[in-house]
């Protein structure tokens, strides 16, 4: 029985020894090996063999890129304002031996180095520049950290400033400033809009006035052309038909009552009217016997007789007015209260007096 137990113990020891001699390292990991207290080698990913009870294998070191978030740190800016800055660090172990033997705790070392470097960088900036220069801060932090951690077998890939929190009073002041800036921009935009609208309205009024003036000018030109053509046609028609003085005198007499319709109208009768009216009176005097003869022949001549009588009366009245106009103070007011002379009977009795 003793031999059996001893054999089992030897077998267990042999298995245990073999197991200690074999080390399997995962991918992107590394393990340092010390032989008799001295660094011997670094185990690579895969199957590795060591000497049991002689070689000491240390815990695995992660070779992948790691992300470390540090708690917010108070930092004083150039203008003596305390701000809290939260940072994120991206690093990777490139040399497991240096990471294990050059620094005791590289995570803590990186954190403290980040804080001191950030205070040096931000201490040379004021608050406004700090809030607007995150890229500059990130690049400066990365340069300093990468240079300092190189001998530790660590490469700093990126340093990001997550948040910069100024004091609450500064936040309130910044909000007021931003609100004032927004109000200013809104007022400027409103003024610009009103100016543009007034300019556009003025341009529209200008264009409408120009178009209206052009329309009035065109209308006046067309109206003048129409009147010119009408006068030309009338003139041509008069000369083409060759009217005699009797017709012209009759037309003149038809216009005189229209001129005398206004009771308070002052108008001047030229001296040439007397001769024209005498010709009209003579024409009516010569035509009167013919009209009386035609009146006896047919009943339809009654209307013509009345028309001739009214024309004769108007002619006699015009002759009287013309004679009075030839006296001194010829311009006078024609009113309906003037005594009506008996022109036409006198013309029938004595045509020579009417001519005089």
C-alpha positions in Angstrom: 0.0 0.0 0.0 2.8 2.4 0.8 4.4 1.9 -2.6 1.0 2.5 -4.3 0.5 5.8 -2.5 4.1 6.8 -3.2 3.5 6.0 -6.9 0.3 8.1 -7.0 2.1 11.0 -5.4 4.9 10.8 -7.9 2.4 10.7 -10.8 0.5 13.7 -9.4 3.8 15.6 -9.0 4.8 14.8 -12.5 1.5 15.9 -13.9 1.7 19.1 -11.9 5.2 19.8 -13.1 4.2 19.3 -16.7 1.3 21.6 -16.3 3.5 24.3 -14.8 5.9 23.9 -17.7 3.3 24.7 -20.3 2.0 28.3 -20.7 -0.7 29.3 -23.2 -0.8 33.0 -24.0 -3.9 34.5 -25.8 -3.6 36.8 -28.8 -2.7 40.4 -28.1 -1.4 39.4 -24.7 2.1 39.0 -23.3 3.7 37.6 -20.1 7.1 38.3 -18.7 9.2 35.4 -17.4 11.9 35.7 -14.7 14.4 33.0 -14.1 15.8 32.9 -10.7 14.6 36.5 -10.0 16.0 37.9 -13.3 14.1 38.9 -16.4 14.5 36.1 -18.9 12.1 36.6 -21.8 8.5 37.6 -22.8 6.1 34.9 -23.8 4.5 35.4 -27.1 0.8 34.5 -27.9 0.4 30.7 -28.3 2.0 27.7 -26.6 5.1 28.3 -24.6 7.3 26.1 -22.3 9.0 27.2 -19.2 11.2 25.5 -16.6 9.0 24.6 -13.6 10.2 25.9 -10.2 12.9 27.9 -11.9 11.0 30.3 -14.2 8.5 32.7 -12.7 5.7 33.8 -15.1 4.1 37.2 -14.3 0.5 38.1 -15.1 -0.6 38.9 -18.6 -0.2 42.4 -20.0 -2.8 43.6 -22.5 -1.3 44.8 -25.8 -4.5 46.3 -27.2 -5.3 50.0 -27.2 -6.9 50.9 -23.9 -9.2 53.8 -22.9 -8.8 55.4 -19.5 -11.2 58.1 -18.2 -9.8 60.4 -15.5 -12.0 62.2 -13.0 -12.4 66.0 -13.5 -9.5 68.0 -12.4 -9.6 71.7 -11.3 -7.3 73.9 -13.4 -6.6 77.6 -13.1 -6.6 79.6 -16.3 -4.5 82.6 -17.1 -7.3 85.0 -16.0 -7.5 83.3 -12.6 -10.6 81.3 -13.2 -11.0 77.8 -11.8 -12.4 75.3 -14.4 -12.8 71.6 -14.1 -11.6 69.6 -17.1 -12.5 66.0 -17.8 -10.1 64.1 -20.1 -10.0 60.7 -21.9 -6.8 59.0 -22.7 -6.1 56.4 -25.5 -2.8 54.5 -25.1 -1.3 51.1 -26.0 1.5 49.0 -24.5 4.3 48.5 -27.0 7.0 47.0 -24.8 5.8 44.6 -22.1 9.2 44.5 -20.4 9.5 48.3 -20.1 5.8 48.5 -18.9 6.6 46.0 -16.1 10.1 47.1 -15.1 10.3 50.8 -15.9 7.3 52.0 -14.0 5.4 50.5 -11.1 1.9 51.5 -12.1 1.8 53.0 -15.6 -2.0 53.9 -15.3 -1.5 56.0 -12.3 1.6 57.5 -13.8 -0.2 58.5 -17.0 -3.1 60.1 -14.9 -0.7 62.2 -12.9 1.3 63.2 -15.9 -1.9 64.2 -17.8 -3.1 66.4 -14.9 0.3 68.2 -14.6 0.7 68.7 -18.3 -2.9 70.0 -18.7 -2.4 72.5 -15.9 0.7 73.8 -17.6 -1.0 74.1 -21.0 -4.3 75.7 -19.8 -2.5 77.9 -17.3 -1.1 79.9 -20.3 -4.6 80.5 -21.8 -7.6 82.6 -20.7 -11.1 81.2 -20.4 -12.3 82.2 -23.8 -9.3 80.7 -25.5 -9.5 77.5 -23.4 -13.1 77.0 -24.5 -12.3 77.5 -28.1 -8.9 75.7 -28.4 -9.6 72.1 -27.6 -7.7 70.9 -30.6 -4.6 72.8 -29.5 -4.9 71.4 -25.9 -5.3 67.9 -27.2 -2.3 68.1 -29.5 -0.1 69.6 -26.8 -1.1 67.0 -24.2 -0.5 64.2 -26.6 3.0 65.4 -27.5 4.1 65.7 -23.9 2.5 62.4 -22.8 3.9 60.5 -25.7 7.4 61.8 -25.1 7.3 61.0 -21.4 5.7 57.6 -21.7 7.9 56.3 -24.5 10.5 55.0 -22.1 7.7 53.1 -20.2 6.9 51.1 -23.3 3.6 53.0 -23.8 2.4 54.9 -26.8 -0.2 57.6 -26.3 -2.4 57.7 -29.4 -5.0 60.3 -28.5 -5.9 62.7 -25.7 -9.4 64.1 -25.7 -10.9 66.9 -23.5 -14.4 65.7 -22.8 -15.7 68.7 -20.9 -14.6 72.1 -19.6 -16.9 73.3 -16.8 -16.4 76.9 -15.7 -18.0 78.2 -12.4 -21.7 78.8 -12.3 -21.3 82.6 -12.1 -19.2 82.5 -15.2 -21.8 80.3 -16.9 -24.5 82.9 -16.1 -22.4 85.7 -17.4 -21.6 83.8 -20.6 -25.3 83.1 -21.1 -26.1 86.8 -20.7 -23.3 87.7 -23.1 -24.5 85.1 -25.7 -28.1 86.4 -25.3 -27.0 89.9 -25.8 -25.0 88.9 -28.9 -28.1 87.1 -30.3 -30.3 90.1 -29.6 -27.7 92.3 -31.3 -27.6 90.0 -34.4 -31.4 89.9 -34.5 -31.6 93.7 -34.3 -29.0 94.0 -37.1 -30.9 91.4 -39.2 -34.2 93.2 -38.6 -32.7 96.6 -39.6 -31.1 95.0 -42.7 -34.5 93.5 -43.6 -36.3 96.9 -43.2 -33.6 98.7 -45.2 -33.9 96.1 -48.0 -37.7 96.3 -47.9 -37.6 100.2 -48.1 -35.1 100.0 -50.9 -37.2 97.6 -52.8 -40.4 99.7 -52.2 -38.6 102.8 -53.4 -37.4 101.0 -56.5 -40.9 99.8 -57.1 -42.3 103.3 -56.7 -39.6 104.6 -59.0 -40.4 102.0 -61.7 -44.2 102.6 -61.3 -43.7 106.4 -61.6 -41.5 105.9 -64.7 -44.0 103.5 -66.3 -46.9 105.9 -65.4 -45.1 108.9 -66.9 -44.2 106.9 -70.0 -47.9 105.8 -70.3 -49.1 109.4 -69.9 -46.6 110.6 -72.4 -47.6 107.9 -74.9 -51.3 108.8 -74.3 -50.6 112.5 -74.8 -48.7 111.8 -78.0 -51.5 109.5 -79.3 -54.1 112.1 -78.3 -52.2 114.9 -80.0 -51.8 112.7 -83.1 -55.5 111.9 -83.1 -56.5 115.6 -82.8 -54.0 116.5 -85.5 -55.4 113.9 -87.8 -59.0 115.0 -87.0 -58.2 118.7 -87.6 -56.4 117.7 -90.8 -59.4 115.7 -92.0 -61.8 118.5 -91.2 -59.6 121.0 -92.9 -59.3 118.7 -96.0 -63.1 118.1 -96.0 -63.8 121.9 -95.7 -61.5 122.7 -98.6 -62.7 119.7 -100.6 -66.4 120.7 -100.3 -65.6 124.5 -100.8 -68.3 126.0 -98.4 -69.6 129.5 -99.2 -69.6 132.4 -96.6 -73.3 131.9 -95.9 -72.7 128.4 -94.5 -69.8 129.6 -92.4 -71.9 132.5 -91.0 -74.7 130.1 -90.1 -72.3 127.9 -88.3 -71.0 130.8 -86.4 -74.5 131.9 -85.3 -75.1 128.4 -84.0 -72.1 128.7 -81.8 -73.0 132.1 -80.3 -75.9 130.8 -78.1 -73.5 128.3 -76.6 -71.1 131.0 -75.7 -73.8 133.1 -74.1 -75.2 130.2 -71.9 -73.0 131.2 -68.9 -74.7 134.2 -67.3 -71.6 135.7 -65.7 -69.3 135.0 -68.7 -67.3 137.9 -70.0 -66.3 137.6 -73.7 -65.1 140.0 -76.3 -66.6 140.3 -79.8 -64.1 141.3 -82.5 -64.9 144.0 -84.9 -64.8 141.5 -87.8 -68.0 139.9 -86.5 -70.1 142.8 -87.6 -69.3 142.3 -91.2 -69.9 138.5 -90.8 -73.2 139.1 -89.2 -74.2 141.6 -91.8 -73.5 138.9 -94.4 -75.6 136.5 -92.5 -78.4 139.0 -92.2 -78.3 139.7 -95.8 -78.4 136.0 -96.7 -81.4 135.5 -94.5 -83.1 138.7 -95.9 -82.6 137.4 -99.5 -83.8 134.0 -98.5 -86.9 135.2 -96.7 -89.2 135.9 -99.7 -88.3 132.4 -101.0 -89.2 130.9 -97.7 -92.6 132.7 -97.6 -93.4 131.5 -101.1 -92.5 127.9 -100.2 -94.7 128.2 -97.0 -97.8 128.8 -99.1 -97.1 125.9 -101.4 -96.8 123.0 -98.9 -97.7 122.4 -95.3 -94.3 120.7 -94.7 -92.5 124.1 -94.9 -93.9 125.1 -91.5 -90.9 123.6 -89.6 -88.4 125.3 -92.0 -90.1 128.6 -91.5 -89.9 128.4 -87.8 -86.2 127.4 -88.0 -85.5 130.4 -90.4 -87.4 132.7 -88.1 -85.4 131.6 -85.1 -82.2 131.9 -87.0 -83.2 135.4 -88.2 -83.9 136.5 -84.6 -80.5 135.2 -83.5 -78.8 137.0 -86.4 -80.5 140.3 -85.5 -79.6 139.9 -81.9 -76.0 139.1 -82.9 -75.9 142.2 -85.2 -77.1 144.4 -82.3 -74.6 143.0 -80.0 -71.8 143.5 -82.5 -72.8 147.2 -83.0 -72.7 147.8 -79.3 -69.3 146.0 -79.1 -67.8 148.4 -81.6 -68.5 151.4 -79.2 -66.0 152.5 -76.6 -65.8 149.9 -73.8 -66.6 147.1 -76.2 -66.0 144.1 -73.8 -69.2 143.6 -71.8 -71.1 140.9 -70.1 -73.8 139.1 -72.0 -76.8 138.3 -69.9 -80.2 137.0 -70.6 -81.8 140.2 -69.2 -80.7 142.3 -72.2 -83.7 143.6 -74.2 -84.5 141.6 -77.3 -84.7 143.7 -80.4 -87.0 143.1 -83.3 -84.6 142.0 -85.9 -86.4 140.0 -88.4 -89.5 142.2 -89.1 -87.3 145.2 -89.7 -85.3 143.1 -92.1 -88.4 142.2 -94.0 -89.6 145.8 -94.2 -86.3 147.4 -94.9 -83.4 145.2 -95.9 -81.1 148.2 -96.6 -81.3 149.2 -92.9 -80.4 145.7 -91.8 -77.4 145.8 -94.0 -76.4 149.2 -92.5 
